[in-house]
Amino acid sequence: MKKIVVISLVMLLALASLIYWERPYLGNEPINEREWNVERVIADQETIANVYIVFLNGLGCYSDGSRFNNMGFHEIRKALTKVGYNLYDDRFLQYSYLGGEIRKGIWHPRKYSPRDTGQPMQVSVQALESMIEEFTLLHEEAQFLLVGHSLGGRIALDFVSRTNHENRERIKGVVTLNSPLLGSSARLPEPLMRLLEYSGHVFSAPVVKQLIWEYSASPDFIDTKRQMIEALQEEGLRVATFSAESDLIVPAFTSFIVDEQGKPIADGKVIEGGRLFHRDLSGHMFILSRQEVQQYILSLLTERESIVATEPQS
């Protein structure tokens, strides 16, 4: 009897932690521009005038359908003000798992729920492809920088590897942040999985099952991913995979790609630290505020090699 009680408590605690993590921390607090000082960096404004940044959030997130309320990536957006963007720039595009529409030349994402983020991977990739194609019909000179956190980064990378050459030529770079590029190593006990499925929890969704299967598949899957990234870079597309060493949701060995000798095959790095913020006990969101990520993204838009973020005034 005691054993059953202990197992039940463990399962309930695990379920509670999953539900807590699913509550999306998108940084939805209003941004006070007066509290943020940035050192302006001279960039070719003609070049970046047509560079649109697509932000892709991950599993368990949501959007109310507005352009900026649930966009997230606040620290990255703040850093981009250095090169001529503003915090609510029309060139910042929020990806939606359910697509969107263009009104008066401006992208408007459709509302989506945490459950929608669990749809099959190919459906999410298709949503991104449709977004890019529809947008370029009205903005023929547009180029795109894809910045994806968690599942969002995986969707972005899968898109550029599968889409046609014409679409790929429009992509300036892909930056993935704690993204399950090699699948998911999470193996929950079968009773807990059944409980999650019964409750309709996003962790039992089709995309999660796919990621778990990929990780347990043959080594050929890893080789395929490596070859895919190398091929993209040979075409001139910049790829960066960033990981947080402390991430308990997506371990670095699935999100930071190295070759057989352990050397990185793309830009990016494994970042130390994390798990100090009460809303981020898993260490999964910590990477969104890291200066290394901001510096890399800005380097894609300017010739400056060293760009230092300034701290907010107290």
C-alpha positions as CSV (number, residue, x, y, z in Angstrom):
1,M,0.0,0.0,0.0
2,K,2.8,2.4,0.9
3,K,4.5,1.7,-2.4
4,I,1.3,2.6,-4.3
5,V,1.0,5.8,-2.4
6,V,4.6,6.8,-3.0
7,I,4.3,6.0,-6.7
8,S,1.1,8.0,-6.9
9,L,2.7,11.0,-5.2
10,V,5.7,10.9,-7.5
11,M,3.5,10.8,-10.5
12,L,1.4,13.7,-9.2
13,L,4.5,15.8,-8.5
14,A,5.8,15.1,-12.0
15,L,2.5,16.0,-13.5
16,A,2.4,19.2,-11.5
17,S,5.9,20.2,-12.6
18,L,5.0,19.6,-16.2
19,I,1.8,21.7,-15.9
20,Y,3.8,24.5,-14.2
21,W,6.4,24.4,-17.0
22,E,3.7,24.5,-19.7
23,R,2.5,27.8,-18.4
24,P,4.4,29.9,-20.9
25,Y,6.8,32.4,-19.7
26,L,6.9,34.7,-22.7
27,G,8.0,37.8,-20.8
28,N,4.6,39.4,-21.4
29,E,5.3,42.3,-19.1
30,P,5.0,45.7,-20.8
31,I,8.4,47.0,-22.0
32,N,9.4,50.3,-20.5
33,E,11.7,51.8,-23.2
34,R,12.9,54.5,-20.7
35,E,14.6,51.8,-18.6
36,W,16.6,50.4,-21.4
37,N,19.8,52.1,-22.7
38,V,21.5,50.9,-25.8
39,E,24.7,51.9,-27.5
40,R,23.6,52.6,-31.1
41,V,25.5,50.6,-33.7
42,I,25.9,51.9,-37.2
43,A,24.3,49.5,-39.6
44,D,23.5,49.7,-43.3
45,Q,19.9,50.8,-43.0
46,E,19.2,50.0,-46.6
47,T,20.3,46.4,-45.9
48,I,18.2,45.9,-42.8
49,A,15.2,47.8,-44.1
50,N,14.1,44.6,-45.8
51,V,15.3,42.1,-43.1
52,Y,12.3,40.7,-41.2
53,I,12.9,38.8,-37.9
54,V,10.6,35.9,-37.4
55,F,10.2,34.8,-33.8
56,L,9.0,31.3,-33.2
57,N,7.9,30.2,-29.7
58,G,7.9,26.6,-28.5
59,L,5.8,23.8,-27.1
60,G,3.1,24.9,-24.6
61,C,3.1,28.6,-25.6
62,Y,0.1,30.5,-26.8
63,S,-0.9,33.7,-28.7
64,D,-4.0,35.8,-28.3
65,G,-3.7,36.8,-32.0
66,S,-2.3,40.2,-31.5
67,R,1.0,41.1,-33.1
68,F,3.1,41.7,-30.0
69,N,1.4,40.7,-26.8
70,N,2.7,37.1,-26.8
71,M,5.7,37.6,-29.1
72,G,8.2,37.2,-26.3
73,F,12.0,37.4,-27.0
74,H,12.0,40.8,-25.3
75,E,15.7,41.0,-24.5
76,I,16.6,40.1,-28.1
77,R,14.1,42.7,-29.4
78,K,15.6,45.3,-27.1
79,A,19.1,44.5,-28.3
80,L,17.9,44.9,-32.0
81,T,17.1,48.6,-31.3
82,K,20.9,49.1,-31.5
83,V,20.8,48.6,-35.3
84,G,17.7,50.5,-36.1
85,Y,14.7,48.4,-35.2
86,N,12.2,49.4,-32.5
87,L,10.6,47.3,-29.9
88,Y,7.3,47.0,-31.8
89,D,8.8,47.0,-35.3
90,D,6.7,46.0,-38.3
91,R,9.7,43.9,-39.3
92,F,9.2,41.7,-36.2
93,L,6.9,38.9,-37.2
94,Q,5.4,36.5,-34.7
95,Y,5.0,32.9,-36.0
96,S,1.7,31.2,-35.3
97,Y,1.2,27.5,-35.4
98,L,-2.2,28.1,-37.1
99,G,-0.9,30.6,-39.7
100,G,-2.0,34.1,-40.1
101,E,-2.9,36.8,-42.6
102,I,-1.5,40.0,-44.1
103,R,-3.6,43.1,-43.8
104,K,-2.4,46.3,-45.3
105,G,1.0,44.8,-45.8
106,I,1.4,43.8,-42.2
107,W,1.6,40.3,-40.8
108,H,-1.1,39.3,-38.3
109,P,-0.7,35.9,-36.5
110,R,-3.7,33.8,-35.8
111,K,-4.6,33.0,-32.2
112,Y,-3.3,29.6,-31.0
113,S,-3.4,27.6,-27.8
114,P,-0.8,25.5,-26.0
115,R,-2.5,22.4,-27.4
116,D,-2.1,23.7,-31.0
117,T,1.7,23.7,-30.5
118,G,1.6,19.9,-30.2
119,Q,0.4,19.3,-33.7
120,P,2.5,17.1,-36.0
121,M,5.9,18.6,-37.0
122,Q,5.1,18.7,-40.7
123,V,2.0,20.8,-40.0
124,S,3.9,23.4,-38.1
125,V,6.7,23.5,-40.7
126,Q,4.0,24.0,-43.4
127,A,2.6,26.9,-41.4
128,L,6.0,28.6,-41.5
129,E,6.5,28.0,-45.2
130,S,3.0,29.4,-46.0
131,M,3.9,32.5,-43.9
132,I,7.1,33.1,-45.8
133,E,5.6,32.6,-49.2
134,E,2.5,34.7,-48.5
135,F,4.5,37.6,-47.0
136,T,7.0,37.7,-50.0
137,L,4.1,38.0,-52.4
138,L,3.6,41.6,-51.1
139,H,7.2,42.2,-50.0
140,E,9.4,40.9,-52.9
141,E,12.6,42.3,-51.4
142,A,12.1,40.7,-48.0
143,Q,14.8,38.6,-46.4
144,F,14.2,36.7,-43.1
145,L,16.1,35.9,-40.0
146,L,14.5,33.0,-38.1
147,V,14.9,33.0,-34.4
148,G,13.3,30.0,-32.6
149,H,13.2,28.9,-29.0
150,S,12.7,25.3,-28.1
151,L,10.3,23.6,-30.6
152,G,10.2,26.9,-32.5
153,G,13.9,26.5,-33.4
154,R,13.4,22.9,-34.6
155,I,10.5,24.1,-36.8
156,A,12.7,26.8,-38.3
157,L,15.6,24.5,-39.1
158,D,13.3,21.8,-40.6
159,F,11.7,24.5,-42.8
160,V,14.9,25.7,-44.3
161,S,16.1,22.2,-45.0
162,R,12.9,21.1,-46.7
163,T,11.7,24.2,-48.5
164,N,12.5,25.0,-52.1
165,H,15.6,26.9,-53.2
166,E,13.7,30.1,-53.9
167,N,12.4,30.3,-50.4
168,R,15.8,29.3,-48.9
169,E,17.5,32.1,-50.7
170,R,15.4,34.6,-48.7
171,I,16.6,33.2,-45.4
172,K,19.5,35.3,-44.0
173,G,20.1,32.9,-41.0
174,V,18.6,30.5,-38.5
175,V,19.2,30.8,-34.8
176,T,17.9,28.0,-32.6
177,L,17.8,28.3,-28.8
178,N,17.5,25.2,-26.6
179,S,15.8,23.4,-29.5
180,P,15.3,19.6,-29.7
181,L,17.2,19.2,-33.0
182,L,18.0,15.6,-32.4
183,G,14.7,14.7,-30.8
184,S,13.8,14.4,-27.1
185,S,15.6,12.2,-24.6
186,A,12.6,12.5,-22.2
187,R,11.1,9.1,-21.4
188,L,8.2,9.4,-19.0
189,P,6.8,6.3,-17.2
190,E,4.0,4.6,-19.2
191,P,1.4,5.2,-16.5
192,L,2.3,8.9,-16.4
193,M,2.1,9.1,-20.2
194,R,-1.4,7.5,-20.1
195,L,-2.4,10.0,-17.5
196,L,-1.2,12.9,-19.6
197,E,-3.0,11.6,-22.7
198,Y,-6.2,11.2,-20.7
199,S,-5.9,14.8,-19.5
200,G,-5.1,16.1,-22.9
201,H,-1.7,17.5,-21.7
202,V,0.5,18.9,-24.4
203,F,3.3,16.6,-23.4
204,S,1.3,13.7,-24.8
205,A,0.9,15.5,-28.2
206,P,1.9,14.0,-31.6
207,V,5.0,16.2,-31.9
208,V,6.3,15.0,-28.5
209,K,5.9,11.4,-29.5
210,Q,7.8,12.1,-32.7
211,L,10.7,13.8,-30.9
212,I,11.0,10.9,-28.5
213,W,10.9,8.4,-31.4
214,E,13.6,10.4,-33.2
215,Y,16.0,10.3,-30.3
216,S,15.6,6.5,-29.9
217,A,16.0,6.0,-33.7
218,S,19.2,4.8,-35.3
219,P,22.4,6.9,-35.4
220,D,21.5,7.6,-39.1
221,F,19.1,10.3,-37.8
222,I,22.0,12.2,-36.2
223,D,24.1,11.9,-39.3
224,T,21.3,13.2,-41.4
225,K,20.9,16.2,-39.2
226,R,24.6,16.9,-39.4
227,Q,24.7,16.6,-43.1
228,M,21.6,18.9,-43.4
229,I,23.2,21.7,-41.4
230,E,26.5,21.4,-43.3
231,A,24.7,21.5,-46.6
232,L,22.8,24.7,-45.6
233,Q,26.0,26.4,-44.6
234,E,27.7,25.4,-47.8
235,E,24.9,27.3,-49.6
236,G,25.8,30.4,-47.6
237,L,23.0,30.2,-45.0
238,R,24.1,31.0,-41.5
239,V,23.1,28.5,-38.8
240,A,23.6,28.9,-35.1
241,T,22.6,26.4,-32.4
242,F,22.7,27.8,-28.8
243,S,22.1,25.7,-25.7
244,A,22.0,26.2,-22.0
245,E,24.1,23.7,-20.1
246,S,21.5,23.8,-17.3
247,D,18.5,23.0,-19.4
248,L,16.5,20.1,-17.9
249,I,13.9,20.1,-20.7
250,V,16.1,20.0,-23.8
251,P,19.6,18.8,-22.9
252,A,22.5,20.3,-24.7
253,F,23.4,17.0,-26.4
254,T,20.2,17.2,-28.4
255,S,20.3,21.0,-29.1
256,F,23.9,21.8,-29.8
257,I,25.2,19.8,-32.8
258,V,28.7,18.5,-33.0
259,D,30.6,16.2,-35.3
260,E,31.9,12.8,-34.4
261,Q,35.0,14.4,-32.8
262,G,32.9,16.6,-30.6
263,K,33.6,19.8,-32.6
264,P,30.7,22.2,-33.4
265,I,29.4,22.0,-37.0
266,A,27.7,25.4,-36.9
267,D,27.8,28.7,-35.1
268,G,26.6,29.0,-31.5
269,K,27.7,27.6,-28.2
270,V,26.7,25.9,-24.9
271,I,26.1,28.6,-22.3
272,E,26.8,28.0,-18.7
273,G,24.5,29.1,-15.8
274,G,20.8,29.2,-15.3
275,R,18.1,27.8,-13.1
276,L,18.1,30.7,-10.7
277,F,14.9,32.4,-11.8
278,H,11.8,31.2,-10.0
279,R,9.8,31.1,-13.3
280,D,12.6,29.0,-14.9
281,L,13.5,26.3,-12.5
282,S,14.1,24.0,-15.5
283,G,16.7,26.3,-17.0
284,H,14.9,26.3,-20.3
285,M,14.0,30.0,-20.7
286,F,17.3,31.3,-19.3
287,I,18.9,31.4,-22.8
288,L,16.5,34.1,-24.1
289,S,18.2,36.8,-22.0
290,R,21.8,35.8,-22.7
291,Q,24.1,38.4,-24.1
292,E,25.9,35.8,-26.3
293,V,22.8,35.2,-28.3
294,Q,22.1,38.9,-28.7
295,Q,25.6,39.6,-29.9
296,Y,25.4,36.8,-32.5
297,I,22.1,38.0,-33.9
298,L,23.4,41.6,-34.1
299,S,26.5,40.4,-35.9
300,L,24.4,39.1,-38.7
301,L,23.1,42.6,-39.3
302,T,26.3,44.7,-38.8
303,E,30.0,44.5,-39.5
304,R,30.9,45.2,-35.9
305,E,32.5,42.1,-34.4
306,S,32.0,43.1,-30.7
307,I,28.7,44.5,-29.6
308,V,28.2,44.9,-25.9
309,A,24.7,45.2,-24.4
310,T,24.3,47.9,-21.8
311,E,22.4,47.3,-18.6
312,P,19.1,49.0,-17.8
313,Q,19.3,51.9,-15.4
314,S,18.1,51.3,-11.9
